[in-house]
Amino acid sequence: MIASSGNSLSLPEFVQHTTHLLASIGLSSWEQAYRLLSFQDHNTRVVLLGTAMFGCAAGIVGVFTLLRKRALMGDAISHATLPGIAISFLIATHFGWNEKSLPLLLAGATITGVLGVLAILVVRNSTKIKEDTALGIVLSVFFGAGIALLGIIQQMPLGHAAGLESFIFGKTASMISSDTVLISVASLLCLSFCLFFFKELKLLCFDETFAGSRGYPTTTLDLMLMGSVVVISIVGLQAVGLIMVVALLVIPAAAARFWTDKLGSMTAISACIGTLSGICGSALSAIYPRLPSGAMIVLFCAGCFTVSLAVGSRRGLIIRSIRRMRMNRSIAGQHFLRTMFELTEGQEASLEQQEISIEKLNFARTWNPRELSDTIRRATNAEWITRIGSQIRLTKKGRIEAERLTREHRLWELFLIHHADFAPSRVDREADHIEHVLEPEIVAELEALLSENQKTIPQSPHLLAHHVAEDEMQTRQHAEPTHSSRNRE
């Protein structure tokens, strides 16, 4: 028996209830679903191949447009294709040609798409209008013109049967072999361009000025990249429609950005997400016939983005929260050690006798009781301090670390006072902001720069001995390979 909303259902009734529920959203029979998943139908193979190729190409091209901060360029271009489709239909009708000829319609879409790109470049380069504003102007004007032309077509005798609305919402399920061949050829051309000019496009995305200074044709590369966006937008009209084609140009690349910082890895991840979105979205639409294919492709793509946003290994929300937590703990520990050192500084007693009460430590710096308790526990585990009741004292290891942190803090304070013209009243706060990320090289530069003021930063015997030991170890490590190489000789 299975409980449902307070009522018990037998197993046959539960199966029947589930079957009716699935039938309400148009689930095919299990035999049809198996035929789909085993690629037994020719139409299934055609649709999945076409959407997979389109998703892969869109994912790769989208990486470069995203890094060029032109993510919405595909949206503007796809909307700019609509008037070209309508004009091609009107011209074919006027001259008695086949008004539903796909090459003719796509040729018109290509022309107006290129005109849209040129319009964006003209508005951006000849005026003070920014690129996002130019994108919005071209998108709205061209799309408005396309809707107006479609209204005229609908008033024609055969206008209602033209089927031009499929270019707006896509017609994935009705793709034929010629459509897949067109999508595959266009996608391979875009993939070949991106892979062949990968190094040049990488330099263009990250430093266009430097690329130009090295003699690279940045304008030509930029136009070729925009041409790839036009091609992807045109062939995407068959797969997902002009409204949703922008999703496959933006979402896979944006999702891949959460996983890596390397362009090669980002391109591969984006291509995989685009390919999987095309395949899985089309398959779900085939299993559930009442669900539109284009929408399912975009929704699956959005699902991949959501997963990447949450668990991405480089910029995901979870990993960023963990890093922020670790950073906060590290900063709290550094503040704790520096406070311990400053409270015991100048005392002539031995290290074992330099004890500080928790009350005095709390008074020296305002601590959250829970934060102070956790910091003391972590410092004890790290063998930086020893605790006897309410008294705390630094160990030798903790003393060396505390002296190092205090020295770096005071070096930065001196730099701000003598070279950055900071008011002494603000120096401690500004030093707190930066001292936690000082690298050894920066510390060495500060020491050399402030050599005349070193007397204000006392070096303790513990820290000097620690530095001497480190220098001896480094000298020994450099000498050992040389000695071994001589023995080999």
N, C-alpha and C positions, 0 to 999 in steps of 0.2 A: 504494500500500500504506500502511496506517495501523497503527502499532505500538500494541499494547494489552497491558500487563502482560507484556512480553517476547515476545508473539506478534504476528505481522503479520496484519492483516485487510484483505481487499480492500474496495473502496468499497461494493459491494452487501451484503457481510456486515456492514460498519459501519452502513449504513442499517437493515438488518434488526435488528441488535443494539439500535440506538437506538430503533427502533419498539417492540420488546419491552419495553425499559426504560420508555418513556413509557406503554405500555399497562398496565404493572404498577401505575402510580399513577392509572390511569383516564383517560388523555388521550382526548378525543373525536377523531373524524376531522377531517382538515384542513378538509373542507367545513363541518362543524358549527362549527369555530372561526371560519371566515370569516363564517358567518351570524351568529354572536354578535357579532363585532367590527363588522359592518356594520349591526347592529340590525334585522335582517330579521324576527326572531321577536317576536311580541307579548309573550310572557312575559318575554323579555329586556328589552324596553323598560320593562315594568312593574317588574321587580325593580331595574334600574339606577336608574330614576327614584326609586323609594321609598328605596333605600339612600343615594342622593345627597342627597335632601332631608333625610333623618334625619342624615346625617353633617354637613351644613352647619349645621343647627340645633343639634346637639349641640356642634359646635365653637365656635359663638358663645356659647351659654349657658355652656359650660364655662370660657370666659375669665373671666367675672364670678365664678363659683364658685371658681375657682382664686385670683383676686385677693382674694376674701373669706376665703380660707383654709378653704374648705369643699369641697375637692376630693372628699372621700369621702362627701359628702351624697348624691350620686347612687347610690353603692353601697348606702348604708343604705336609700334609698327603693326601689330596685329589688328588694332582698331583702324589703322590707316589703310588696311587692305580691303575693308568693306566697300568703300565707294568704287574701287577698281573692279570688284566682282560685279557690282550692279551695272557699271558702265559697260563692261564686257558683255553682259547679258543683253543690254539694250542695243548695242552695236550688232550682235549676232542676230537678234530679232529683226532689226531693220534691213539687214542684207540677206536674210533668209538662211543664215547658217544654223548649225546645231547650237541652240542657245544653252544647252546643258553640257557642252564639251568642256571637260575638266581642264585640258591644257589651255584653252582659251580663257576660262575663268581665272585660272591661276596666273596666267600671263598678265591679266589686268590687275590682279591683286599684287603681283610683283612690282608693277610700274608705280602704283600709288603707294606701295610700301616704301620704295626707294625715294619717292617724292616726299614722303613723311620724314625719312631720315634727313634728306637735304633741308627740309623746312626747319627741322630742329637745329641743325648745324648753323643755318643762316641766322635764325633768331638768337641763338646763343653767341655767335661770333660777331655779329654786326650790331648788337645792342648790349645794354648792361643787364639784360634779363638773365637770370640764372638758369641752369639746365633743367632743373626740376619744373620750373615755371614753363619753360619752352615745351617740355614733354606734356604737361597738362594742356597747354593751348593746342598743340597738334593733335593730341588724342581726342579731345572733345570736338574740335572742328571737323576732323576727318570722319569721326564716327557719326556725328550729326549729319554730315553730308550723305553718308552711306544709308542711314535710316531714312532720310528724305527720299533718296532714290529707290529704296525698297518700297516705300509707300507708293511711288509712281508705278513700280512694277506690279504691285498687288492690284492695281486698278486696270491692268491690261487683261485681255481675255484669257490668256494662259498664265497670267502672273501668279495665281494661287497655286499652280502646279509646278512652279519653277523649282521649288525645293531649296531656295537660296538660304533659308533659315538654318539649314544644316551646317552652313559655314560658321554660323554664330555659336551653335551649341555642339557641333561635331556630329559625326555619324560613324563611330567606330565599328559598330556591329555590322554595318552594310559595306564595309571595305571589301574591295575585290583585289585580284592579283595585281592588276595594273597600278592600283593605288599603293599597294605595298612595295612594288618595284620602284615607284617614284619616290616614296618616303625613304627607302633603303639607299637609293643612289644619292639623294640629297644629303642624307645623314652621313654617308661615307665620305662625301666631299667635305663636309664641315669637320668631320673627325680627322681627315687627312690634313686639312689646313691647320687645325689646332695642334696636332702632333708634330707636323713638319716644322712649324714656326713656334714650337713650345718655348724655346729659350728666348726668342725675341718678344713673344707675348708676355712672358714672365717679367722681363725687364720693363716692358711698356706699362704693365699694371702697377709695378712698385716704384718706378722712378722714371717717368716719361722724359724729364729734362736731361737726366744722365744718358738715357738711351739716344736722345737726339744729339748730345755732345759726342757720342761714340760713333756717329754716322749712320745710325739705324733710321730707316724711313718711317718715322713714327706716324705721320699722317696717312701713309699708304697702309700701314698695319692697322691703324684705327678704322679706316674705311673698309678694309677686308674683314675685320671683326664685326663691324656693323652689317656688312653684307651677309656674313654667316647668320647673324640674328634674323635678317630678312628671310633667308632661305628656311631657317627653322620655323619661323612664324608662318610662312606660306604652307609648308608641308604639314604643319600642325593643325591647319584648318580642317584637314580630313580626319585627324585623330581625336582632338578634344575641342575644336572650335576656337574662334579668335578670342573669346572671353577668358577661356581657361588655359590657353597656351602659355600665358605669362607665368602660370604656377609652375610649370615644368622648367622654365628658364630661371626661376628664382629659388623655389623651395629646396630642390636637391643640393644646390650649391650652398645655401644658407645652412642646411642640416649638416653638410660635410664639414663646415667651419667649426662645429662644436667638437670634432674628433681629432683634428690635427692642425699644425701650423705649416706643414710642408705642402707646397703647391702640387707636387706630383701625387702625394697621397690624397690630398683634397680632391683633385680631379678624378682619381680612381673611385673614391667613395661616392662622389656626386654622380658619376656614371652608373655605378651599381644601384644607387637609390632610384635614379630615373628609370633604369631598365626594369627593376623589380616593380616599380609603381605601374609602369605600362603593362607588364604581364599580369600582375595580381589584380589590378583594377579591371582589366578586360575580362579576366577569368571570373571575377565576382559578378560582373555584369552579365556574363553568359549563364552563370548558375542561377542568378536572380534576374530574370529577363525584364522585370519592371524597373530595375535600377539603371539609370543612364550610364553609359560607359565612360564618357568624359568626366562626369562628376565623380565616379568611383575611382578613376585614376588619380584625380586631384586629391580626393579624400585619403587614399592610401598614402600618397606622397606627404600629406599633412600629418598623418599618423607617424611616419618615419621622422618627420621634423620634431614632433612632440617627444618621441623617444630620445632623439639626439639632444634636444634641449634639456631633458631631465638627466640623462646618464652619460652624455658625451664625455670622453676621457680627457679632453683638453679644456673645454669651456662649458661643460654641463653644469646645471645648477647644483647637483649633489657634490661634484668634485670641487666646485668653487666654494661651496659652503665648508667643505672639509679643509681646504687650503686656508680660508679665512680664519677658521677656528684654530688651526695650527699656528698661524701667524700671530693671532691674538695671545695665544698661550706663550709663544716665544717672546713676544714683547713684554708680557707680564713678568716672565722669568728674568729678563734683562733688567727691567725696572727694579725688581726685587734685589738682585745682586748688587746693582749700583747703589741702591739705598743702604744695603748692609755695609758696603765699603765706605760710603760717605759717613755713616754713623760711627764706624770704628777707625776712621782715618786719623792719624796723629797720635793714637794711643800707643804707649810704650810697653804695654802688657804683651805677653806672648799670645800666639794665635789661639791657644786653648783657653785663655782667660778673657778673650774679647767676646763676651756674651751680650746679647741684646734681647730684651723682652718683646713679646709680641705686641704689647700695648704701646711701647715706644716706637716700634716699627710701624704700627698703624697710625700713630700720631704724625710721623715724619712724612707720610704720603697717604692720602685718603684712599683706602682700599674698600672694596666690597668684601664683606666678611667671607662669603663663599669663595670669591676669587682669591683672597689671601690664603684661605685654607687649602685650596687646590694648588696654588703656587708653592706653598710650603711643602706639600706632599710630593709634588713633582721635583722640587729642588732636593728633597731628601732622597728620593729614588735615584736622582742623578749624582748623588754623593757630593753635592755642593755645600750642604749644611748638615749639621747634626743638631738634633733637638732634644733638650732635657727639660721636660715639663713645659713651662711657658718661656723658657730661655732658648735662644738660637745662637749658634756660632758657625762661622764659615770653616769649612775644611780647607786643606792646602789647595786642592783642586778648585774649590769654589773661590778661594782668594785670588788665584791666578786669573780665573775667568772674570771676576768682578773688577780686578785692576785693568784688564784689557778693555772691558766695556766702558769703564769710567774714563780711561785715557782717550778712547775714540770720541766719546761725548764731549770732552773738553777740547780736543783738537778741533772739532767742528764748531764749537762755540767761539774759539779764537779766530777761526777763519771767518765766521759771520761778522765778528766785531771789527777785525782789521782789514778785511778785503771785500766784504759785502755791505758794509755800512749799515748794519742792523743795530737798532737800539738795544742796549744791554738788557732792558726790561723784557724784550721779546726773544732774546737769544735762546733761553732755556727751552721755551716751547718749540721754536723752530728746530733746534737741535734734536729734540725728542722725535720729530717727524722723520728725520733722515738717518739718524744714527743706526737704526736697525737694519739698514740695507747697505751699509758701507762695506765695500770690498777691500781686501788687503792692498790692492794696488792704489786705491784712492787714499787709504790711510798713509801709505808710504809717501804719496805726493803731498799730503797735508803736512807730514812731518818735515819734509824738505822745504816746503813753502814757509813754515812757521818755525824754522830752526832757531831764530833769534829769540823766540818766545817759549822755548822748551822749558826754561826754568820755572814757568808757572804750572807745568804739568809734571809732578814728581814721578820718577820711576822707582818702584819698590824693588827690593832684592828678589822677591818671588817672581815678579814679571820679568826682570832682567835674566834671572836664571832660566826661566821658561824660554825666552827668546834665544839665549845662548844654546840651549839644548836643541831647539828647532834648527838653528843654523848649522850646528854640528851634524845633525841627522841629514839635512839636505846636502851638505858637503860630502858626507859619506856615500849618499845615494848617487851623486854625480861621479864620484871617484870609482865606485865599484864597476860600472860598465867599462870604463877605460882600462882598468886593471885586467878585467877578463878578456877584453879584446886583444891586449898585448900578449896574454898567455896563448891565445889562439894563434897569433902571428908567430 
